[in-house]
Amino acid sequence: MIDTNVNAFVDLLEMAKDTDAVMVYASSAATYGDSDKFSPGFEKPNNVYGFSKLMMDNIAKEYMYKYDISIVGLRYFNVYGKREFYKNKTASMVLQFGLQLLRGESAK
């Protein structure tokens, strides 16, 4: 996870820095983990995925200040897409609520 998310991200940041490009990347709401506050500085990731995304956010901040490049990280919540059904319990809330309703349960 660290190699795929963090190390590859640094390589991309280096390319952005060298070409004066703007970097837009996908962060994640997983950076917040068990925190009850959804704002920077209150992150408590509870798995390696969330930790790797938080590392990416922190490295992005360093690059922004050190090299004066434009970087935007989007912290997505409940992304829904193709093959969502196969994610089982990690599927987006849209699918989970829909399946609960189809079973005659209330969405919770």
All heavy atoms as an XYZ file, in Angstrom:
862
protein
N       0.834     -1.189      0.000
C       0.000      0.000      0.000
C       0.882      1.258      0.000
O       0.599      2.199     -0.730
C      -0.914     -0.034      1.219
C      -1.949      1.041      1.250
S      -3.258      0.929      0.037
C      -3.980     -0.630      0.411
N       1.915      1.263      0.809
C       2.791      2.437      0.867
C       3.503      2.621     -0.470
O       3.599      3.734     -0.987
C       3.808      2.311      2.033
C       3.092      2.204      3.380
C       4.794      3.474      2.023
C       2.189      3.376      3.727
N       3.989      1.510     -1.038
C       4.694      1.605     -2.311
C       3.776      2.131     -3.404
O       4.134      3.031     -4.159
C       5.263      0.237     -2.696
C       6.232      0.336     -3.859
O       7.046      1.280     -3.878
O       6.176     -0.521     -4.749
N       2.572      1.580     -3.475
C       1.630      1.975     -4.518
C       1.133      3.395     -4.323
O       1.138      4.199     -5.265
C       0.417      1.021     -4.541
O       0.890     -0.290     -4.791
C      -0.576      1.417     -5.608
N       0.696      3.730     -3.127
C       0.115      5.058     -2.901
C       1.171      6.128     -2.672
O       1.151      7.172     -3.324
C      -0.858      5.027     -1.725
C      -2.177      4.389     -2.092
O      -2.446      4.131     -3.252
N      -2.996      4.118     -1.108
N       2.062      5.919     -1.744
C       2.973      6.992     -1.327
C       4.165      7.152     -2.260
O       4.428      8.247     -2.762
C       3.439      6.775      0.130
C       4.389      7.875      0.561
C       2.239      6.708      1.060
N       4.900      6.075     -2.495
C       6.110      6.195     -3.307
C       5.796      6.604     -4.744
O       6.494      7.448     -5.313
C       6.905      4.888     -3.272
C       7.405      4.570     -1.871
O       7.491      5.429     -1.008
N       7.727      3.309     -1.646
N       4.760      6.026     -5.324
C       4.371      6.414     -6.682
C       3.900      7.870     -6.711
O       4.153      8.596     -7.686
C       3.281      5.486     -7.204
N       3.226      8.303     -5.648
C       2.765      9.691     -5.559
C       3.940     10.664     -5.546
O       3.909     11.701     -6.217
C       1.900      9.863     -4.309
C       1.328     11.232     -4.137
C       0.451     11.765     -5.059
C       1.648     11.993     -3.027
C      -0.093     13.030     -4.898
C       1.112     13.259     -2.851
C       0.245     13.783     -3.792
N       4.991     10.320     -4.812
C       6.186     11.174     -4.780
C       6.793     11.270     -6.180
O       7.212     12.356     -6.601
C       7.215     10.658     -3.745
C       8.543     11.392     -3.880
C       6.669     10.812     -2.335
N       6.827     10.156     -6.908
C       7.333     10.190     -8.283
C       6.501     11.147     -9.144
O       7.050     11.919     -9.932
C       7.310      8.795     -8.907
C       8.316      7.845     -8.270
O       9.271      8.322     -7.619
O       8.138      6.617     -8.420
N       5.191     11.097     -8.980
C       4.318     11.997     -9.736
C       4.523     13.455     -9.327
O       4.507     14.356    -10.176
C       2.856     11.597     -9.547
C       2.450     10.265    -10.172
C       1.040      9.877     -9.730
C       2.539     10.342    -11.692
N       4.721     13.695     -8.041
C       4.988     15.059     -7.575
C       6.294     15.584     -8.158
O       6.388     16.771     -8.515
C       5.029     15.112     -6.050
C       3.692     15.012     -5.341
C       3.900     14.883     -3.838
C       2.822     16.213     -5.648
N       7.285     14.728     -8.246
C       8.559     15.138     -8.840
C       8.358     15.539    -10.300
O       8.908     16.536    -10.753
C       9.594     14.010     -8.733
C      10.201     13.884     -7.353
C      11.040     15.104     -6.967
O      11.829     15.598     -7.805
O      10.894     15.565     -5.816
N       7.549     14.774    -11.030
C       7.263     15.128    -12.428
C       6.509     16.449    -12.498
O       6.800     17.287    -13.356
C       6.460     14.024    -13.106
C       7.281     12.803    -13.440
S       6.392     11.645    -14.496
C       5.457     10.743    -13.284
N       5.545     16.647    -11.607
C       4.787     17.902    -11.593
C       5.704     19.076    -11.293
O       5.601     20.131    -11.922
C       3.660     17.816    -10.566
N       6.601     18.875    -10.351
C       7.554     19.937     -9.987
C       8.458     20.277    -11.170
O       8.656     21.448    -11.496
C       8.398     19.478     -8.791
C       9.462     20.447     -8.359
C      10.333     19.857     -7.279
C      11.264     18.872     -7.931
N      12.444     18.522     -7.209
N       8.969     19.255    -11.832
C       9.911     19.461    -12.935
C       9.264     20.073    -14.171
O       9.933     20.715    -14.971
C      10.578     18.133    -13.320
C      11.479     17.605    -12.209
O      11.848     18.382    -11.296
O      11.808     16.399    -12.253
N       7.959     19.876    -14.332
C       7.266     20.392    -15.517
C       6.360     21.576    -15.203
O       5.628     22.033    -16.071
C       6.422     19.275    -16.181
O       5.461     18.805    -15.237
C       7.313     18.136    -16.652
N       6.379     22.013    -13.941
C       5.535     23.133    -13.500
C       4.054     22.844    -13.745
O       3.288     23.711    -14.153
C       5.956     24.431    -14.192
C       5.437     25.657    -13.444
O       5.295     25.595    -12.213
O       5.164     26.672    -14.121
N       3.662     21.595    -13.507
C       2.272     21.171    -13.711
C       1.471     21.339    -12.428
O       2.022     21.410    -11.335
C       2.236     19.709    -14.153
N       0.168     21.385    -12.569
C      -0.749     21.384    -11.435
C      -1.078     19.929    -11.118
O      -1.354     19.143    -12.017
C      -2.044     22.158    -11.772
C      -3.067     22.023    -10.659
C      -1.727     23.617    -12.054
N      -1.047     19.572     -9.841
C      -1.341     18.196     -9.427
C      -2.698     18.163     -8.736
O      -2.949     18.901     -7.781
C      -0.274     17.704     -8.462
C      -0.597     16.407     -7.760
S      -0.668     14.982     -8.825
C       1.040     14.557     -8.904
N      -3.595     17.317     -9.246
C      -4.872     17.046     -8.602
C      -4.887     15.549     -8.333
O      -4.701     14.754     -9.256
C      -6.074     17.442     -9.493
C      -7.382     17.117     -8.792
C      -6.002     18.926     -9.850
N      -5.088     15.154     -7.072
C      -5.030     13.735     -6.731
C      -6.184     13.340     -5.818
O      -6.815     14.173     -5.184
C      -3.691     13.388     -6.073
C      -3.531     13.942     -4.684
C      -3.812     13.163     -3.565
C      -3.107     15.246     -4.478
C      -3.675     13.671     -2.283
C      -2.962     15.761     -3.209
C      -3.243     14.971     -2.112
O      -3.115     15.474     -0.844
N      -6.440     12.047     -5.786
C      -7.506     11.501     -4.951
C      -6.954     11.136     -3.587
O      -6.156     10.218     -3.459
C      -8.118     10.281     -5.619
N      -7.379     11.856     -2.584
C      -7.102     11.477     -1.207
C      -8.296     10.619     -0.781
O      -8.928      9.985     -1.626
C      -6.942     12.711     -0.326
O      -6.582     12.330      0.989
N      -8.617     10.593      0.492
C      -9.728      9.755      0.929
C     -10.239     10.194      2.289
O      -9.479     10.671      3.133
C      -9.259      8.301      1.023
O     -10.260      7.488      1.577
N     -11.514      9.968      2.502
C     -12.096     10.204      3.824
C     -11.537      9.205      4.837
O     -11.659      9.410      6.039
C     -13.609     10.090      3.754
N     -10.887      8.151      4.346
C     -10.272      7.162      5.244
C      -9.167      7.785      6.088
O      -8.754      7.208      7.096
C      -9.724      5.989      4.447
N      -8.708      8.982      5.713
C      -7.700      9.660      6.528
C      -8.258     10.018      7.905
O      -7.521     10.097      8.871
C      -7.207     10.957      5.859
O      -8.317     11.829      5.654
C      -6.517     10.670      4.538
N      -9.568     10.216      7.993
C     -10.182     10.605      9.265
C     -10.340      9.430     10.220
O     -10.315      9.614     11.432
C     -11.546     11.259      9.024
C     -11.445     12.525      8.226
C     -12.012     12.621      6.968
C     -10.765     13.626      8.725
C     -11.916     13.779      6.226
C     -10.653     14.788      7.984
C     -11.234     14.859      6.739
O     -11.128     16.014      6.006
N     -10.533      8.243      9.697
C     -10.675      7.066     10.543
C     -11.739      7.243     11.610
O     -12.890      7.517     11.301
N     -11.337      7.135     12.870
C     -12.275      7.208     13.985
C     -12.486      8.620     14.529
O     -13.142      8.797     15.540
C     -11.786      6.312     15.131
C     -11.867      4.845     14.774
O     -12.735      4.471     13.964
O     -11.046      4.077     15.297
N     -11.918      9.614     13.868
C     -12.076     10.984     14.345
C     -13.528     11.426     14.220
O     -14.232     11.056     13.290
C     -11.190     11.929     13.536
O     -11.387     13.268     13.954
N     -13.976     12.221     15.165
C     -15.343     12.740     15.090
C     -15.382     14.120     14.432
O     -16.423     14.737     14.330
C     -15.991     12.792     16.474
C     -15.250     13.693     17.440
O     -14.121     14.137     17.122
O     -15.784     13.951     18.534
N     -14.224     14.609     13.988
C     -14.142     15.906     13.319
C     -13.548     15.702     11.932
O     -12.503     15.090     11.785
C     -13.269     16.862     14.122
C     -13.845     17.152     15.477
C     -12.969     18.076     16.263
C     -13.606     18.307     17.626
N     -12.758     18.983     18.538
N     -14.248     16.204     10.919
C     -13.790     16.019      9.548
C     -13.112     17.276      9.040
O     -13.662     17.995      8.212
C     -14.960     15.619      8.653
C     -15.535     14.278      9.016
C     -16.803     14.183      9.542
C     -14.787     13.135      8.865
C     -17.329     12.954      9.888
C     -15.294     11.893      9.210
C     -16.571     11.803      9.721
N     -11.936     17.549      9.545
C     -11.158     18.672      9.054
C      -9.681     18.359      9.257
O      -9.325     17.543     10.105
C     -11.543     19.961      9.786
O     -11.286     19.841     11.155
N      -8.823     18.981      8.448
C      -7.389     18.719      8.574
C      -6.900     18.950     10.003
O      -7.303     19.885     10.675
C      -6.770     19.724      7.607
C      -7.841     19.957      6.590
C      -9.132     19.900      7.372
N      -6.038     18.065     10.444
C      -5.499     18.154     11.795
C      -6.200     17.225     12.775
O      -5.749     17.053     13.896
N      -7.317     16.636     12.362
C      -8.068     15.734     13.244
C      -8.107     14.305     12.700
O      -8.989     13.535     13.027
C      -9.496     16.247     13.445
C      -9.550     17.501     14.261
C      -9.635     18.737     13.638
C      -9.487     17.454     15.643
C      -9.676     19.911     14.384
C      -9.522     18.617     16.386
C      -9.611     19.848     15.757
N      -7.143     13.974     11.832
C      -7.137     12.661     11.213
C      -6.637     11.597     12.200
O      -5.711     11.832     12.957
C      -6.233     12.653      9.978
C      -6.651     13.636      8.908
C      -5.980     14.982      9.021
O      -5.420     15.305     10.088
O      -6.025     15.732      8.035
N      -7.279     10.437     12.167
C      -6.873      9.276     12.961
C      -7.143      8.020     12.132
O      -8.063      7.255     12.437
C      -7.665      9.190     14.265
C      -7.404     10.290     15.241
C      -8.233     10.076     16.499
C      -8.086     11.245     17.436
N      -8.948     11.114     18.617
N      -6.373      7.818     11.042
C      -6.665      6.673     10.188
C      -6.582      5.367     10.980
O      -5.735      5.224     11.856
C      -5.597      6.733      9.106
C      -4.596      7.727      9.540
C      -5.201      8.564     10.613
N      -7.472      4.439     10.676
C      -7.463      3.178     11.417
C      -7.107      1.987     10.530
O      -7.381      0.854     10.896
C      -8.784      2.945     12.157
C     -10.001      3.120     11.295
O      -9.883      3.471     10.133
N     -11.172      2.882     11.852
N      -6.502      2.261      9.377
C      -5.964      1.178      8.557
C      -4.842      1.732      7.685
O      -4.649      2.942      7.585
C      -7.060      0.505      7.717
C      -7.790      1.463      6.815
O      -7.196      2.328      6.191
N      -9.111      1.330      6.757
N      -4.104      0.828      7.052
C      -2.942      1.247      6.266
C      -3.350      2.086      5.056
O      -2.612      2.985      4.645
C      -2.067      0.034      5.865
C      -2.755     -0.828      4.834
C      -0.706      0.489      5.374
N      -4.520      1.825      4.500
C      -4.988      2.626      3.365
C      -5.166      4.088      3.789
O      -4.645      4.995      3.129
C      -6.306      2.063      2.823
C      -6.904      2.930      1.747
C      -6.382      2.905      0.460
C      -7.979      3.764      2.007
C      -6.915      3.711     -0.537
C      -8.522      4.565      1.016
C      -7.987      4.528     -0.246
O      -8.508      5.326     -1.236
N      -5.887      4.322      4.885
C      -6.089      5.686      5.370
C      -4.772      6.347      5.743
O      -4.562      7.531      5.480
N      -3.870      5.580      6.353
C      -2.562      6.104      6.717
C      -1.779      6.514      5.476
O      -1.154      7.579      5.445
C      -1.783      5.071      7.530
C      -0.419      5.526      7.933
C      -0.259      6.465      8.937
C       0.701      5.012      7.309
C       1.007      6.896      9.307
C       1.970      5.438      7.672
C       2.122      6.378      8.674
N      -1.826      5.684      4.429
C      -1.088      6.018      3.207
C      -1.646      7.281      2.557
O      -0.891      8.113      2.045
C      -1.113      4.841      2.222
O      -2.390      4.668      1.649
N      -2.971      7.448      2.583
C      -3.572      8.649      2.008
C      -3.222      9.892      2.832
O      -2.993     10.969      2.286
C      -5.090      8.487      1.892
C      -5.500      7.478      0.835
C      -5.100      7.950     -0.553
C      -5.691      7.099     -1.641
N      -5.458      7.673     -2.974
N      -3.151      9.741      4.149
C      -2.742     10.863      4.998
C      -1.283     11.231      4.740
O      -0.924     12.408      4.701
C      -2.973     10.534      6.477
C      -2.648     11.639      7.468
C      -3.424     12.919      7.170
C      -2.923     11.166      8.889
N      -0.451     10.220      4.533
C       0.946     10.490      4.175
C       1.019     11.282      2.868
O       1.803     12.229      2.748
C       1.733      9.183      4.032
C       2.063      8.500      5.337
S       2.995      6.966      5.088
C       4.545      7.598      4.474
N       0.192     10.897      1.899
C       0.166     11.621      0.625
C      -0.222     13.085      0.846
O       0.398     13.992      0.276
C      -0.811     10.959     -0.336
C      -0.367      9.612     -0.849
S      -1.664      8.708     -1.736
C      -2.047      9.814     -3.083
N      -1.229     13.312      1.676
C      -1.663     14.686      1.962
C      -0.534     15.501      2.591
O      -0.311     16.659      2.237
C      -2.878     14.685      2.896
C      -4.126     14.103      2.255
O      -4.149     13.913      1.020
O      -5.082     13.828      3.004
N       0.166     14.891      3.530
C       1.253     15.605      4.213
C       2.426     15.878      3.275
O       3.022     16.965      3.317
C       1.709     14.822      5.443
C       0.665     14.836      6.535
O      -0.121     15.769      6.647
N       0.629     13.792      7.338
N       2.744     14.919      2.424
C       3.816     15.123      1.448
C       3.416     16.204      0.455
O       4.244     17.047      0.067
C       4.151     13.793      0.733
C       4.795     12.821      1.732
C       5.052     14.026     -0.470
C       4.894     11.393      1.236
N       2.148     16.218      0.055
C       1.662     17.251     -0.869
C       1.851     18.643     -0.268
O       2.288     19.572     -0.954
C       0.194     17.006     -1.211
N       1.538     18.778      1.022
C       1.729     20.080      1.690
C       3.192     20.502      1.652
O       3.505     21.672      1.387
C       1.261     20.006      3.143
C      -0.223     19.983      3.311
C      -0.562     19.898      4.792
C      -1.934     19.309      4.995
N      -2.216     19.003      6.391
N       4.086     19.556      1.918
C       5.518     19.870      1.886
C       5.938     20.360      0.499
O       6.667     21.344      0.378
C       6.343     18.638      2.251
C       6.292     18.278      3.709
C       7.146     17.057      4.017
O       8.146     16.819      3.303
O       6.808     16.332      4.976
N       5.492     19.663     -0.538
C       5.837     20.057     -1.902
C       5.262     21.423     -2.251
O       5.911     22.215     -2.927
C       5.361     19.007     -2.908
C       6.408     17.966     -3.208
C       6.700     16.979     -2.275
C       7.112     17.968     -4.408
C       7.654     16.014     -2.538
C       8.071     17.011     -4.685
C       8.345     16.034     -3.745
O       9.299     15.092     -4.002
N       4.047     21.700     -1.804
C       3.438     23.000     -2.099
C       4.272     24.138     -1.535
O       4.516     25.135     -2.218
C       2.021     23.069     -1.516
C       1.003     22.284     -2.290
S      -0.619     22.256     -1.488
C      -0.987     23.992     -1.337
N       4.701     23.995     -0.300
C       5.442     25.075      0.352
C       6.899     25.124     -0.096
O       7.452     26.196     -0.299
C       5.354     24.943      1.865
C       3.938     25.105      2.361
C       3.310     24.107      3.082
C       3.206     26.260      2.086
C       2.003     24.248      3.522
C       1.897     26.404      2.515
C       1.304     25.399      3.230
O       0.017     25.542      3.659
N       7.501     23.967     -0.266
C       8.921     23.917     -0.613
C       9.183     24.316     -2.062
O      10.155     24.994     -2.361
C       9.470     22.523     -0.344
C      10.968     22.400     -0.500
C      11.445     21.031     -0.047
C      12.955     20.929     -0.129
N      13.448     19.637      0.326
N       8.292     23.872     -2.977
C       8.534     24.089     -4.408
C       7.531     25.030     -5.053
O       7.581     25.261     -6.261
C       8.523     22.750     -5.148
C       9.569     21.805     -4.626
C       9.203     20.669     -3.908
C      10.927     22.050     -4.829
C      10.160     19.795     -3.422
C      11.892     21.189     -4.336
C      11.502     20.061     -3.632
O      12.447     19.210     -3.150
N       6.595     25.549     -4.276
C       5.608     26.507     -4.775
C       4.875     25.983     -6.011
O       4.781     26.663     -7.037
C       6.278     27.859     -5.075
C       5.254     28.960     -5.270
O       4.194     28.904     -4.616
O       5.502     29.865     -6.093
N       4.368     24.750     -5.907
C       3.563     24.201     -6.989
C       2.116     24.058     -6.510
O       1.854     23.972     -5.315
C       4.101     22.848     -7.512
C       4.107     21.784     -6.415
C       5.487     23.000     -8.110
C       4.493     20.400     -6.912
N       1.204     24.056     -7.467
C      -0.224     23.958     -7.133
C      -0.630     22.493     -7.024
O      -0.463     21.720     -7.972
C      -1.064     24.630     -8.212
O      -0.759     26.008     -8.257
N      -1.168     22.129     -5.856
C      -1.600     20.759     -5.606
C      -2.969     20.800     -4.933
O      -3.182     21.565     -3.998
C      -0.616     20.008     -4.694
C       0.796     20.044     -5.272
C      -1.078     18.571     -4.476
C       1.854     19.492     -4.331
N      -3.884     19.955     -5.405
C      -5.204     19.829     -4.796
C      -5.453     18.358     -4.512
O      -5.339     17.517     -5.405
C      -6.312     20.359     -5.738
C      -7.685     20.139     -5.125
C      -6.088     21.830     -6.044
N      -5.772     18.053     -3.256
C      -6.140     16.694     -2.873
C      -7.615     16.653     -2.534
O      -8.095     17.476     -1.745
N      -8.342     15.741     -3.145
C      -9.785     15.633     -2.921
C     -10.056     14.451     -1.996
O      -9.736     13.309     -2.339
C     -10.506     15.448     -4.257
C     -10.228     16.538     -5.291
C     -10.811     16.157     -6.637
C     -10.781     17.870     -4.816
N     -10.631     14.709     -0.847
C     -10.939     13.645      0.113
C     -12.346     13.129     -0.156
O     -13.332     13.648      0.353
C     -10.813     14.159      1.549
C      -9.369     14.339      1.951
C      -9.238     14.634      3.418
N      -7.830     14.656      3.786
C      -7.385     15.046      4.950
N      -8.225     15.448      5.887
N      -6.100     15.031      5.219
N     -12.407     12.082     -0.928
C     -13.693     11.517     -1.339
C     -14.350     10.719     -0.217
O     -13.689      9.991      0.506
C     -13.506     10.593     -2.542
C     -13.118     11.313     -3.799
C     -11.837     11.209     -4.320
C     -14.039     12.098     -4.472
C     -11.490     11.858     -5.491
C     -13.694     12.759     -5.639
C     -12.421     12.630     -6.138
O     -12.075     13.279     -7.289
N     -15.657     10.852     -0.117
C     -16.489     10.067      0.784
C     -17.427      9.219     -0.079
O     -18.069      9.732     -0.984
C     -17.361     10.972      1.663
C     -16.610     11.719      2.720
C     -15.805     12.790      2.391
C     -16.721     11.358      4.051
C     -15.123     13.493      3.363
C     -16.050     12.050      5.029
C     -15.242     13.127      4.684
N     -17.536      7.950      0.193
C     -18.522      7.063     -0.435
C     -18.568      7.164     -1.951
O     -19.581      7.502     -2.541
C     -19.924      7.336      0.134
C     -19.990      6.964      1.589
O     -19.523      5.896      1.966
N     -20.536      7.832      2.402
N     -17.461      6.860     -2.577
C     -17.404      6.857     -4.036
C     -18.191      5.656     -4.551
O     -18.103      4.562     -4.020
C     -15.944      6.783     -4.514
C     -15.870      6.656     -6.016
C     -15.180      8.006     -4.029
N     -18.975      5.879     -5.597
C     -19.783      4.820     -6.185
C     -19.356      4.636     -7.625
O     -19.159      5.614     -8.343
C     -21.271      5.193     -6.130
C     -22.162      4.136     -6.713
C     -22.565      3.059     -5.944
C     -22.574      4.203     -8.032
C     -23.379      2.071     -6.469
C     -23.388      3.224     -8.569
C     -23.781      2.157     -7.784
O     -24.573      1.175     -8.301
N     -19.178      3.400     -8.023
C     -18.792      3.177     -9.407
C     -19.027      1.758     -9.882
O     -19.641      0.935     -9.185
N     -18.540      1.500    -11.064
C     -18.665      0.203    -11.709
C     -18.113     -0.897    -10.799
O     -17.104     -0.699    -10.127
C     -17.876      0.253    -13.022
C     -18.238     -0.776    -14.016
C     -17.474     -0.489    -15.312
C     -17.870     -1.468    -16.378
N     -17.145     -1.213    -17.622
N     -18.765     -2.027    -10.761
C     -18.366     -3.202     -9.971
C     -18.486     -2.983     -8.460
O     -17.847     -3.661     -7.666
C     -16.958     -3.659    -10.332
C     -16.783     -3.969    -11.802
C     -15.352     -4.369    -12.065
N     -14.988     -4.105    -13.426
C     -14.880     -5.022    -14.367
N     -15.120     -6.271    -14.091
N     -14.523     -4.694    -15.579
N     -19.262     -2.026     -8.076
C     -19.440     -1.716     -6.657
C     -19.965     -2.918     -5.872
O     -19.586     -3.140     -4.731
C     -20.413     -0.537     -6.519
C     -20.432      0.093     -5.172
C     -19.172      0.855     -4.857
O     -18.425      1.225     -5.778
O     -18.929      1.081     -3.667
N     -20.816     -3.699     -6.515
C     -21.440     -4.837     -5.847
C     -20.399     -5.824     -5.304
O     -20.594     -6.450     -4.272
C     -22.380     -5.557     -6.822
C     -23.122     -6.693     -6.208
C     -24.210     -6.464     -5.380
C     -22.714     -7.997     -6.418
C     -24.896     -7.514     -4.798
C     -23.399     -9.055     -5.843
C     -24.484     -8.811     -5.026
N     -19.273     -5.938     -5.973
C     -18.261     -6.928     -5.587
C     -17.410     -6.501     -4.393
O     -16.597     -7.277     -3.913
C     -17.369     -7.258     -6.785
C     -18.168     -7.852     -7.914
C     -18.507     -7.095     -9.023
C     -18.623     -9.157     -7.840
C     -19.270     -7.639    -10.050
C     -19.388     -9.711     -8.859
C     -19.701     -8.942     -9.952
O     -20.461     -9.484    -10.954
N     -17.599     -5.311     -3.904
C     -16.830     -4.832     -2.751
C     -17.400     -5.323     -1.416
O     -16.809     -5.100     -0.379
C     -16.786     -3.304     -2.739
C     -16.006     -2.702     -3.884
C     -16.016     -1.186     -3.745
C     -15.358     -0.493     -4.878
N     -15.463      0.972     -4.742
N     -18.576     -5.940     -1.471
C     -19.239     -6.459     -0.266
C     -19.397     -5.384      0.795
O     -19.939     -4.333      0.525
C     -18.504     -7.690      0.270
C     -18.522     -8.820     -0.725
O     -19.551     -9.093     -1.325
N     -17.388     -9.458     -0.939
N     -18.884     -5.607      2.019
C     -19.106     -4.665      3.122
C     -18.365     -3.345      2.950
O     -18.667     -2.378      3.635
C     -18.728     -5.306      4.449
C     -19.664     -6.421      4.833
C     -19.383     -6.931      6.213
C     -20.349     -8.067      6.494
N     -20.724     -8.180      7.857
N     -17.390     -3.290      2.052
C     -16.686     -2.027      1.826
C     -17.304     -1.230      0.683
O     -16.788     -0.193      0.308
C     -15.192     -2.267      1.537
O     -15.065     -3.038      0.341
C     -14.511     -2.972      2.689
N     -18.410     -1.722      0.137
C     -19.097     -1.001     -0.934
C     -19.625      0.333     -0.410
O     -19.811      0.520      0.791
C     -20.249     -1.842     -1.476
N     -19.890      1.244     -1.333
C     -20.368      2.564     -0.938
C     -21.712      2.471     -0.222
O     -22.464      1.509     -0.372
C     -20.509      3.464     -2.165
O     -21.604      3.052     -2.929
N     -22.013      3.496      0.522
C     -23.269      3.543      1.266
C     -24.472      3.542      0.328
O     -25.526      3.025      0.672
C     -23.310      4.768      2.185
C     -22.267      4.739      3.285
S     -22.266      3.221      4.264
C     -23.869      3.266      5.009
N     -24.316      4.096     -0.870
C     -25.420      4.103     -1.834
C     -25.867      2.670     -2.102
O     -27.058      2.351     -2.024
C     -24.991      4.792     -3.157
C     -26.040      4.609     -4.236
C     -24.690      6.255     -2.930
N     -24.920      1.790     -2.389
C     -25.266      0.396     -2.651
C     -25.774     -0.302     -1.390
O     -26.771     -1.026     -1.424
C     -24.056     -0.366     -3.205
C     -24.313     -1.845     -3.489
C     -25.379     -2.022     -4.559
C     -23.042     -2.547     -3.884
N     -25.113     -0.076     -0.263
C     -25.539     -0.738      0.971
C     -26.964     -0.345      1.357
O     -27.765     -1.204      1.733
C     -24.562     -0.409      2.097
C     -23.204     -1.062      1.886
C     -22.273     -0.824      3.036
O     -22.668     -0.896      4.188
N     -21.017     -0.545      2.735
N     -27.283      0.927      1.271
C     -28.650      1.376      1.581
C     -29.645      0.770      0.595
O     -30.721      0.314      0.977
C     -28.761      2.891      1.545
C     -28.129      3.589      2.716
C     -27.796      4.930      2.620
C     -27.864      2.935      3.907
C     -27.213      5.596      3.686
C     -27.288      3.594      4.978
C     -26.954      4.927      4.869
N     -29.292      0.766     -0.688
C     -30.178      0.205     -1.697
C     -30.465     -1.273     -1.449
O     -31.616     -1.713     -1.540
N     -29.446     -2.043     -1.103
C     -29.641     -3.468     -0.819
C     -30.497     -3.683      0.423
O     -31.331     -4.592      0.471
C     -28.284     -4.165     -0.669
C     -27.452     -4.273     -1.954
C     -26.065     -4.833     -1.653
C     -28.170     -5.106     -2.996
N     -30.299     -2.842      1.442
C     -31.131     -2.945      2.649
C     -32.597     -2.691      2.309
O     -33.493     -3.415      2.769
C     -30.649     -1.952      3.714
C     -29.328     -2.324      4.329
C     -28.753     -1.206      5.200
O     -29.298     -0.096      5.274
N     -27.633     -1.492      5.844
N     -32.852     -1.671      1.507
C     -34.231     -1.355      1.120
C     -34.855     -2.471      0.293
O     -36.017     -2.817      0.477
C     -34.284     -0.031      0.360
C     -33.912      1.208      1.190
C     -33.777      2.438      0.298
C     -34.924      1.451      2.308
N     -34.058     -3.058     -0.611
C     -34.571     -4.175     -1.425
C     -34.909     -5.402     -0.576
O     -35.797     -6.165     -0.930
C     -33.543     -4.559     -2.496
C     -33.407     -3.571     -3.655
C     -32.230     -3.970     -4.557
C     -34.698     -3.524     -4.461
N     -34.216     -5.571      0.551
C     -34.515     -6.683      1.466
C     -35.673     -6.361      2.392
O     -36.020     -7.151      3.263
C     -33.269     -7.021      2.309
C     -32.146     -7.677      1.530
C     -31.063     -8.221      2.452
N     -30.449     -7.199      3.275
C     -29.309     -6.577      3.005
N     -28.638     -6.853      1.902
N     -28.810     -5.673      3.819
N     -36.249     -5.163      2.252
C     -37.364     -4.766      3.108
C     -36.930     -4.212      4.450
O     -37.740     -4.024      5.348
N     -35.638     -3.926      4.593
C     -35.111     -3.360      5.832
C     -35.087     -1.842      5.722
O     -35.194     -1.290      4.632
C     -33.678     -3.871      6.070
C     -33.548     -5.376      6.142
C     -32.101     -5.833      6.130
O     -31.188     -4.978      6.039
O     -31.881     -7.058      6.167
N     -34.933     -1.166      6.847
C     -34.745      0.275      6.776
C     -33.262      0.553      6.567
O     -32.412     -0.165      7.064
C     -35.263      0.983      8.008
O     -34.996      0.280      9.177
N     -32.985      1.564      5.799
C     -31.605      1.931      5.519
C     -30.980      2.557      6.754
O     -31.499      3.514      7.306
C     -31.556      2.902      4.343
N     -29.897      1.983      7.220
C     -29.201      2.530      8.415
C     -27.715      2.391      8.285
O     -27.172      1.614      7.613
C     -29.675      1.839      9.674
C     -29.762      0.338      9.595
C     -30.353     -0.245     10.833
C     -30.650     -1.707     10.533
N     -31.072     -2.452     11.585
